[in-house]
Amino acid sequence: MKKIIKIFINIFKSIASFLDKRLINPITRIILKIIEFFKENAKTLDKFASKKSTLLVVSLLLAFVIYVVVDQETTIMLDQYAEILEDRPVTAIYNEESYVVEGLPETVDVILVGQKRHIFLAKQSPSQGVSVDLTGLKPGNHRVQLKYTETMKSLDYKLDPSIVTVTIYEKHSVNKTLSVDLLHHDNLDSKLYIDDIELDRNTAIVKGADYKLNQIATVKALVDVDSIARQQAGEVTLKDVPLVAYDSNGKTVDVEIVPSTVTAKLTITSPSKVVPIKVIPKGTLAFGKAIKEMKTNISSVTVYGQQEAVDKIEQVEVTVDVDKLDKDKEFKVTIKKPSGITELSSNTVNVKVSVDVSVTREFSDILVATENLDSKYKAQAATVNDRQVTVIVEGSRDIINNVDPSSIHPYIDLKNYGPGTHDVDVEVTGDDLTLSYTSKTKKVKVVITER
């Protein structure tokens, strides 16, 4: 804006100088000559000038002359315009195979000053734009002049900026191994899984200044899930996958990569498996109450996800809060996705819990197992009585009457125990989660020795 104001000030100064030289000074000289002429011919002119017709003619002539001159200069002054052509691309001329140039602006503004019709014509005429010739310059810093190809000589052209400082580097190249970065993975159908991505090449040539090449930590092929036209199991080929260089902080590094794109072949699978639903009651029912039955509206779900995760999963667990429950109730439970699972055939399950009167039953001589003992040790019960315990099972009569003693599992946890004789707490679990299990013997004595 300052440059435009300066241009207008210079224009007005030129106009004032023009008027002073071409109008004011000549008129002043004419007036002086007229005064001298009147002095020499005062009497004769006095008689001539005293005539009304003479005065009228002279006044009209002077008025006409002044009008013509002023109108012409005003037209010239008012017909001066300035217009900015913004963001004109800059083209640099240099050996791109041998050098890298930094500091050159991508675009500059071009200011056109002149008559409006000339500016209009200039905008319609083709131009080669803004350029800078760097041919012959050696590596280092240089102040260079930008040039604009003028289309009309009647206009003044100003560039903003017109002079810039550029840095020239020698261009070097290195080979980089390619890796893959998957974009918009969340947009992939949750029942599908990208099992493998294969690129048509493993390396690319990276060119640039040495300091830029040293910044590169990795070169990645950006495979975009949104580029997959039809999401379904099978092989998909994506062309023109862009390559981008990154530094150790994950920021892009501005270098030339040859080739700039690759072709990627995606193997899309849909691993799935039908697994049963296991309901786990959480909490303690109201006093004297027990779970008689737990029914679900669906007995199994289909799980989708990574093949390894699908292979490992055997069941899907859902938890029902039965704390202080004293009557029948139906629950709607959200099924949580196990690790590695991306989709379930059903996200909820209805669980109907039936409540009954609680009774107890004792099961004697159940062997106590050991768990989590370090492999370099072995353990044995100190006495015969420490080898087995009596377990009290509490629950609905109909369920307890059908309990198989082999489904009851008393055990001791020896995770942090070493050689010696130890009194260890007895814990009990059972296959039927509607029942509760308690050992009458709270502790057993065990002897641990090295193998």
C-alpha positions in Angstrom: 0.0 0.0 0.0 2.9 2.4 0.8 4.3 1.7 -2.7 1.0 2.6 -4.3 0.7 5.9 -2.3 4.2 6.7 -3.3 3.4 6.1 -7.0 0.3 8.4 -6.8 2.4 11.2 -5.1 5.0 10.9 -7.9 2.2 11.2 -10.5 0.8 14.4 -8.9 4.3 15.9 -8.7 4.8 15.2 -12.4 1.5 16.8 -13.3 2.3 19.9 -11.1 5.7 20.2 -12.8 4.0 19.9 -16.2 1.4 22.6 -15.5 4.1 24.9 -14.1 6.3 24.5 -17.2 3.7 24.4 -19.9 1.0 26.7 -18.5 1.9 29.1 -15.6 5.4 30.2 -16.9 4.2 30.9 -20.5 1.2 32.8 -19.2 3.4 34.9 -16.9 5.8 35.7 -19.8 2.9 36.7 -22.0 1.5 39.0 -19.2 4.9 40.7 -18.8 5.2 41.3 -22.5 1.7 42.7 -22.6 2.6 45.1 -19.7 5.7 46.3 -21.6 3.7 46.7 -24.8 1.1 48.8 -22.9 3.8 51.0 -21.4 5.2 51.7 -24.9 1.8 52.2 -26.6 -0.2 53.4 -23.6 -2.2 56.1 -25.4 -3.0 54.1 -28.5 -3.9 50.9 -26.5 -5.9 52.9 -24.0 -8.2 54.1 -26.8 -8.4 50.6 -28.2 -8.9 48.9 -24.9 -11.5 51.4 -23.8 -13.8 49.9 -26.5 -16.3 47.4 -25.1 -16.0 45.1 -28.1 -12.2 44.8 -27.7 -12.5 43.9 -24.0 -15.2 41.3 -24.8 -13.2 39.6 -27.5 -10.0 39.5 -25.5 -11.8 38.0 -22.5 -13.4 35.3 -24.6 -10.1 34.3 -26.2 -8.3 34.1 -22.8 -11.1 32.1 -21.3 -11.1 29.6 -24.2 -7.4 29.1 -24.1 -7.3 28.5 -20.3 -10.3 26.1 -20.6 -8.6 24.0 -23.3 -5.3 23.8 -21.4 -6.8 23.0 -18.0 -9.2 20.4 -19.5 -6.5 18.6 -21.3 -4.2 18.4 -18.2 -7.2 17.3 -16.0 -8.1 14.5 -18.4 -4.5 13.3 -18.2 -4.5 13.4 -14.5 -7.8 11.8 -13.9 -7.0 9.0 -16.4 -4.2 7.6 -14.3 -5.0 4.3 -12.5 -3.2 1.6 -10.5 -4.3 -2.0 -10.2 -2.7 -5.0 -8.4 -2.4 -8.4 -9.9 -2.2 -10.6 -6.9 -0.4 -14.0 -6.5 1.4 -14.1 -9.8 3.5 -17.3 -9.9 7.3 -17.0 -10.0 9.3 -19.2 -12.3 13.0 -19.8 -11.6 15.4 -20.6 -14.4 18.3 -22.8 -13.2 19.7 -26.4 -13.5 17.2 -28.3 -11.5 19.1 -31.6 -11.7 22.2 -30.1 -10.0 20.9 -27.5 -7.6 18.1 -26.8 -5.0 16.9 -23.2 -4.5 15.3 -22.0 -1.3 13.9 -18.6 -0.3 12.2 -17.9 -3.6 8.6 -16.8 -3.1 6.0 -18.9 -4.9 4.0 -15.8 -5.9 4.4 -12.0 -6.0 2.0 -9.1 -6.6 2.3 -7.1 -9.8 1.2 -3.4 -9.7 0.1 -1.8 -13.0 0.0 2.0 -13.3 -1.4 3.8 -16.3 -4.5 4.7 -18.2 -7.5 2.5 -17.5 -7.9 1.3 -21.0 -4.3 0.3 -21.2 -4.6 -1.6 -17.9 -7.6 -3.4 -19.3 -5.8 -4.4 -22.4 -2.8 -5.5 -20.5 -4.9 -7.9 -18.3 -6.4 -9.5 -21.4 -3.0 -9.9 -23.1 -1.0 -13.1 -22.4 2.2 -12.7 -20.4 5.0 -15.1 -19.5 4.6 -13.9 -15.9 7.3 -13.3 -13.3 10.7 -15.0 -13.7 14.2 -14.9 -12.2 17.3 -16.2 -14.0 19.6 -18.0 -11.7 21.8 -19.5 -14.4 25.5 -19.3 -13.6 25.0 -18.6 -9.8 27.0 -20.8 -7.5 25.9 -22.4 -4.2 25.4 -19.8 -1.5 23.2 -16.7 -0.8 22.3 -14.3 -3.6 20.1 -11.2 -3.9 18.3 -11.5 -7.2 16.0 -9.3 -9.3 12.6 -10.5 -10.3 11.4 -9.6 -13.8 7.9 -9.3 -15.2 7.3 -9.8 -19.0 5.6 -6.5 -20.0 2.7 -6.8 -22.4 2.2 -3.0 -22.9 5.0 -0.4 -22.9 2.5 2.4 -22.0 2.2 1.1 -18.5 4.5 1.1 -15.5 5.0 -2.3 -13.8 6.1 -2.7 -10.2 6.7 -6.0 -8.4 6.2 -6.6 -4.7 8.7 -7.9 -3.8 11.0 -7.1 -6.7 14.3 -8.2 -5.0 14.6 -11.4 -3.0 17.4 -13.3 -1.2 17.7 -16.9 -2.3 20.0 -19.8 -1.1 21.4 -22.2 -3.6 22.4 -25.7 -2.6 24.0 -28.6 -4.5 21.5 -31.4 -5.0 22.4 -34.8 -3.7 20.4 -38.1 -3.6 20.0 -41.2 -1.4 18.0 -44.4 -1.5 15.3 -44.8 1.2 13.3 -47.9 2.2 9.6 -47.4 2.0 7.1 -48.0 4.7 3.3 -47.8 4.7 1.0 -45.4 6.6 -2.7 -46.3 6.5 -5.0 -43.2 6.5 -8.6 -43.1 7.5 -8.5 -46.6 8.9 -11.6 -45.9 11.0 -13.6 -45.5 7.8 -13.0 -49.2 6.8 -16.0 -51.4 7.2 -15.8 -52.8 10.8 -16.3 -56.4 9.5 -13.2 -56.1 7.2 -9.6 -56.2 8.0 -6.6 -55.2 5.9 -4.4 -58.3 6.2 -1.5 -57.1 4.0 -0.3 -54.2 2.0 2.2 -54.8 -0.8 4.0 -52.0 -2.7 5.2 -52.3 -6.2 8.7 -51.2 -5.0 10.6 -51.2 -1.7 12.8 -48.2 -2.2 12.7 -44.7 -3.7 15.4 -42.1 -4.5 15.2 -38.9 -2.4 16.9 -35.8 -3.8 17.6 -32.5 -2.0 20.2 -30.5 0.0 22.4 -32.5 2.3 20.9 -30.9 5.5 17.4 -31.9 4.3 18.4 -35.5 3.5 19.9 -35.8 7.0 16.6 -34.9 8.6 14.7 -37.7 6.9 13.7 -40.5 9.3 11.3 -42.4 7.0 9.6 -42.3 3.7 6.0 -43.5 3.8 3.5 -44.5 1.2 0.2 -42.9 2.3 -2.5 -45.6 1.6 -5.9 -43.9 2.0 -8.8 -46.2 2.9 -11.2 -43.6 1.4 -9.6 -44.4 -2.0 -11.1 -47.9 -2.0 -14.0 -47.8 -4.3 -15.8 -50.9 -3.1 -15.0 -52.2 0.4 -15.2 -56.0 0.3 -13.0 -59.0 1.0 -10.4 -59.7 -1.7 -7.5 -57.9 -3.3 -7.7 -54.2 -4.2 -5.1 -52.2 -6.2 -4.6 -48.5 -5.5 -2.5 -46.5 -8.0 -0.8 -43.1 -7.6 -0.3 -43.6 -3.8 1.8 -40.6 -2.8 5.2 -40.9 -1.1 6.0 -38.4 1.7 9.3 -38.0 3.7 9.1 -37.4 7.5 11.6 -36.4 10.2 11.9 -38.0 13.6 9.2 -35.8 15.0 6.7 -36.8 12.3 6.9 -33.5 10.4 7.2 -33.6 6.6 10.5 -32.8 4.9 10.4 -30.9 1.7 12.5 -33.0 -0.7 12.1 -34.5 -4.2 11.1 -38.1 -4.2 11.6 -40.3 -7.4 9.1 -41.7 -8.1 6.7 -39.5 -6.3 4.0 -42.2 -6.2 3.7 -46.0 -6.1 1.1 -48.7 -6.6 -0.2 -50.6 -3.6 -2.0 -54.0 -3.5 -4.2 -54.5 -0.5 -5.4 -57.9 0.8 -8.7 -57.4 2.6 -10.1 -60.2 4.7 -13.2 -60.7 6.9 -12.2 -63.2 9.6 -15.2 -64.3 11.7 -16.3 -66.9 14.2 -19.5 -67.8 16.1 -18.8 -68.0 19.8 -21.2 -68.6 22.8 -22.3 -65.8 25.2 -21.3 -66.4 28.9 -23.2 -64.5 31.5 -21.3 -63.6 34.7 -23.3 -62.4 37.7 -21.7 -59.6 39.8 -22.6 -58.8 43.4 -24.4 -60.6 46.2 -28.2 -61.2 46.0 -30.5 -60.2 48.9 -30.2 -62.4 52.0 -31.7 -65.9 51.5 -31.9 -65.5 47.7 -30.1 -67.3 44.9 -30.1 -67.4 41.2 -32.3 -70.1 39.8 -31.8 -69.4 36.1 -30.2 -66.9 33.7 -31.7 -66.9 30.2 -30.5 -64.9 27.2 -32.4 -63.9 24.1 -29.4 -65.0 22.0 -27.0 -67.7 22.9 -24.1 -66.7 20.6 -22.6 -63.9 18.5 -20.4 -63.7 15.4 -17.2 -61.9 16.0 -15.1 -60.1 13.3 -11.6 -58.8 13.5 -7.9 -59.8 13.1 -7.5 -63.4 12.3 -5.2 -64.0 15.4 -7.8 -62.4 17.7 -10.7 -64.4 16.2 -8.8 -67.6 16.5 -8.1 -67.0 20.2 -11.5 -66.1 21.4 -13.7 -68.9 22.7 -16.6 -67.0 24.2 -17.9 -63.5 24.8 -18.6 -62.5 28.4 -21.3 -60.2 29.6 -21.7 -59.0 33.2 -25.0 -58.6 35.0 -25.2 -56.6 38.3 -27.4 -58.7 40.6 -26.3 -57.0 43.9 -29.2 -57.1 46.4 -31.5 -58.5 43.8 -34.6 -60.2 45.5 -36.9 -60.9 42.6 -36.9 -61.8 38.9 -35.6 -59.1 36.6 -34.6 -58.7 32.9 -31.4 -56.8 32.0 -30.4 -55.3 28.7 -26.6 -55.5 28.6 -24.1 -54.0 26.1 -21.6 -56.6 24.8 -18.1 -55.2 25.0 -15.8 -56.0 22.1 -12.8 -58.2 23.1 -9.3 -57.0 22.2 -8.7 -57.3 18.4 -12.4 -57.7 17.6 -13.7 -54.9 15.4 -17.4 -55.9 15.0 -20.1 -58.1 16.6 -23.2 -59.5 15.0 -25.1 -58.1 18.0 -24.0 -55.3 20.3 -26.6 -56.0 23.1 -28.1 -59.1 24.8 -31.2 -59.4 27.0 -30.6 -61.5 30.2 -33.6 -62.7 32.3 -32.5 -63.5 35.9 -34.9 -65.8 37.9 -34.5 -65.7 41.7 -35.2 -68.6 44.1 -34.8 -69.4 47.8 -31.1 -70.1 48.7 -30.0 -73.4 50.2 -26.6 -75.0 51.0 -25.0 -78.3 50.4 -21.6 -79.7 51.5 -19.2 -81.6 49.3 -16.5 -83.5 51.1 -13.0 -84.7 50.2 -12.4 -82.3 47.3 -8.7 -82.3 46.4 -6.9 -79.0 46.6 -4.9 -77.9 43.6 -1.8 -75.6 43.4 -1.5 -72.7 41.0 1.3 -70.2 40.0 4.2 -72.1 41.7 7.6 -71.3 40.2 8.7 -74.1 37.9 12.0 -74.6 39.9 10.0 -75.6 43.0 7.6 -78.4 43.9 4.9 -78.5 46.6 3.1 -81.1 48.6 0.6 -81.1 51.4 2.1 -81.3 54.9 -0.6 -83.9 56.0 -3.3 -85.9 54.5 -5.9 -83.5 55.9 -4.2 -80.7 54.0 -4.7 -82.4 50.7 -8.5 -82.1 50.6 -11.2 -79.9 51.9 -15.0 -79.7 52.4 -16.7 -77.1 50.2 -20.0 -75.5 51.0 -22.0 -74.7 47.9 -24.9 -72.2 48.2 -27.6 -71.6 45.6 -31.0 -72.7 44.2 -32.1 -76.1 45.3 -32.7 -77.3 41.7 -29.2 -76.4 40.7 -27.4 -77.7 43.8 -29.0 -81.1 43.5 -27.4 -81.5 40.1 -23.9 -80.3 40.9 -21.1 -82.7 39.9 -18.3 -82.6 42.5 -15.7 -82.5 39.7 -17.0 -79.0 38.8 -15.8 -77.7 42.1 -12.2 -76.4 42.2 -10.5 -75.6 45.5 -6.9 -74.3 45.1 -4.0 -72.4 46.7 -2.1 -69.6 45.0 1.7 -70.1 45.5 2.8 -67.2 43.2 5.1 -65.5 45.7 6.1 -68.5 47.8 9.6 -70.1 48.1 11.1 -73.2 49.8 9.7 -73.9 53.3 6.4 -74.8 55.1 3.6 -72.3 54.6 0.0 -71.9 55.7 -1.9 -70.8 52.6 -5.5 -69.5 52.1 -7.8 -71.8 50.3 -9.9 -70.4 47.5 -12.7 -72.1 45.6 -14.3 -71.6 42.1 -16.9 -73.6 40.3 -18.2 -74.1 36.8 -21.7 -72.8 37.6 -21.5 -69.1 38.2 -25.0 -68.9 39.7 -23.6 -70.7 42.8 -21.3 -69.5 45.5 -18.5 -71.7 46.8 -16.8 -71.6 50.3 -14.2 -73.9 51.8 -14.8 -75.0 55.4 -11.1 -75.2 55.9 -9.7 -71.7 55.5 -6.0 -72.6 55.4 -3.9 -75.6 54.5 -0.2 -76.3 55.3 2.1 -76.9 52.3 5.7 -77.8 52.0 7.7 -76.3 49.1 11.1 -77.7 48.1 13.5 -77.2 45.2 13.3 -79.7 42.3 
